[in-house]
Amino acid sequence: MKNEMKLQFSALSQNESFARVTVAAFISQLDPTMDELTEIKTVVSEAVTNAIIHGYNSDPNGIVYISVSLENGFVELTVKDEGIGILDVEEARQPLFTTKPELERSGMGFTIMENFMDDIEVQSQPGKGTEIRLRKHLSPSKMLCN
């Protein structure tokens, strides 16, 4: 059985914690391990922060969209913005790359997402926004909870 949720909110930095907690609460029905839950919360934080800071240049008029689906022990998470987009996705995915060094950004967002999730797809068009799709298979014992 597939279970889904969708969320949208203003591109304000204080909404990052709201997104983390909301996604974690939804995923918790699968009874993930603490490590799995922490990893997913971290990934949500990184993706939402990227959308706010890079996609919308911290413009609170932007909207961040999140969808989550749970099916057969898999979590599929999508974080989307309609911001400025990424000129070179491959370059942006390199460790330590950042377009905002003045904000002391680490440039590790995509690297963290790749390390904590099983699969990541990044689609972006300059001037139209970015969509990040992430998948994670939870511990085999958790599949019995579906």
N, C-alpha and C positions, 0 to 999 in steps of 0.2 A: 504494500500500500504506500502510495506517495503522499507526503504531507508537505505543504508549501506555505510560505509567508512572504509578504512584500512590505517594504517600509520605505518611506521617503521623508526627508527632513532638510531643513535649511543648512547651507554650507557654513556652519558656525563651529569653531573648534570645540566648544563645550558639548556639542552633540556627538562627538566621537565616543565618549563614555556611554552615552545613551545607546548608541549602535552596538557597542561591545556587549553591554548587559542584555539588551533585547535579543540579539542573536544567540548569546549563551543560554538564555532562558529557553528559547525555542529548541535549541539543540539538546538541552539537558534531558528531554524526554527519551532520548536514546541511551541515557545513562553512560555518557562518555567517561573515560578516565580523567583524572585531574589534569594530567599532561595534555591529553587531547583537547580538553576544554580551554586550557591556558593557551595552547597553540592557535586554536581557532579565534579566540578573543584577540590575540596579538595580531593575527592576520587581518581581522576586521579593522583593528586600530590603524594598521599600516595603510590599508587600502582607502579607508575613509579619510585619513590625514592627507594622503596623496591627492585625493579628489578635491579636498578643501584648499590645500595650500598650492598645489601645482595646477590642477584643473581649473579652479575658479579664482586663483590668485587671492584667496581669502575674501572673496566677494560674498557677503551673506545672502545675496539675492539668488545665488545658485542653489540647485536642489541635488542632493545625493540620493541615489536609489539603491536599495539593497533587496535582493531576493534570496531566499534560502529554500532548498528542497531537501527532504530526507527520504531516502528510499533504499531498501536492501542494505543497510549499514553504511551507505554513502551519504556524505554531506556535500551538497553542491551550493556554492555561494557565489553570487554575482554582485559586484559593486560597480555602479555606473555613474558617470557624470556627463553633463552636456557642456563642458568647459572648452578650454583652448586646444585640447588634444596633445598628443605626443608626436613630435616631428620624426624621431628615430627611436622606435620601440626597442630595437636590439641594444642601442647605446644606453637607453634608460634602464635596461635590465642589468647592466654591468655593475658589479659591486663598487661602491663609493661614488658612483655618478650622481650628481645632483645639479639641478638648475637653480637652486636657491642656497648657495654657500653662505650668503650674508645672513641667512636665518639659522645657521649652524645645523643644517640638515645633514644626516650621516650618509645619505645615499645608499642605505641598506634595505629600503622598503621591499623592493622586488626580491632581493636575495633572501630576506626573512620569509617572505611568502613562499618562495620556491622550496626552502628548507622545511617548512612546517606543513606543506600540503603535498599531496601526491601528484597533482596536475595543476598547471596554471596556463591560461590563455589570455593574452592581452590583445585587444583590438582597439585601435585608435585612429581617428582621422583629425588632422589639424583643423581647428575651427568648429569641430562637431562633437568632440568629447572622447571619452575613454570608457571601455568596459573591460573589467577583469573578471574572468570566470575561474573559480578555484574548486577543486574536488579533493576530498579526503575520505578514505575508507577507514572507518572506526575499527577498533579491536574486534577480531572475529567473534568473540563472545557477545559483543553488543548486537550482532545481527539477529540474535534471538529475540530482541526487544521489539522488532518490527512486526 
